[in-house]
Amino acid sequence: MIRLAINGCCGKMGQRIINLALSDAEFKIAVALERKNHPQVGTKINNILVTDDARQVKKADVIIDFTQAAATQAILDAALKHKKAIVIGTTGLEPALIKKIEEASFLIPVVFSPNMSVGVNLLFRLAKEAALKLKNYHINITEAHHAHKKDAPSGTAKKLAQIIEEQIKQEVKDIKSIREGEIIGDHKVRFESELDTLTLTHQAKTRDIFVRGALEAARWVSKQSAGLYSMQDVLGQ
């Protein structure tokens, strides 16, 4: 059985991770973490006590983090102190924190990905193959998320751009971000020439696609040695 610590347990993602993990016999929720002064600290979610004591991660095998930069920094420190594997799905991180994550991976196993969805990670691979074959095409990326999302472009859009740029050896400048309503996450990559257009699209219908990916990452990373991994590694791509 894999014991999980869920950071940001009271958020939308945190609650879904707990719910889906509880329905999987391979997982046990060992720790439900929230930030200091969160109103739900001391209460229970699914009969699990919510705590703000990061030292409790010592009870877990793997930490899952879908939060914000400050919380990710704090839980990374706790993971290092207690030598725990960690899955990080937080986006919009500054380069300094990304560097700390990379440095941490020399000591602990880390899965760090801008998108945990299996479908999106297939989109990454298809975008790479398309860019390799369509180097003279104009390329644009459009991403849409809910109005509450703070970072733009999304981490997924940035990753798509990076993958394509590695193939075409030039910058993808045409990236459009949309923030409206409660859109969970839509991404579209368009390759266009004078002769034809190829469009790759992924639309998230529910946050559970990210949750299931995160749980798969936790299952996989629990068996790994120290290192920096992505969902491509988890999925064996």
Number of C-alpha atoms within 10 A of each C-alpha: 10 16 20 28 27 27 27 23 26 22 13 11 20 21 18 18 24 24 15 14 18 14 10 11 9 11 18 18 19 21 26 28 26 25 21 12 8 13 10 16 18 13 11 13 15 10 7 14 15 22 22 19 15 21 14 16 26 18 15 20 24 28 28 27 25 23 22 14 16 12 18 23 17 12 23 26 16 19 26 16 13 17 19 23 28 27 27 26 22 19 22 17 17 9 9 9 15 15 12 13 21 16 13 20 21 13 17 23 25 31 27 23 22 21 24 27 21 19 15 23 22 16 19 22 15 13 23 21 14 20 19 15 11 17 16 12 19 14 23 17 23 18 24 24 23 15 13 11 17 12 13 18 19 25 19 21 25 18 16 23 24 17 17 25 17 13 17 17 10 12 12 17 10 11 18 15 16 17 17 12 11 12 18 15 18 19 21 20 23 17 20 16 12 7 6 8 12 13 14 15 15 15 15 17 11 11 15 15 16 21 25 18 21 27 22 17 27 26 20 15 24 20 10 13 14 16 17 18 19 19 25 16 13 19 14 7 9
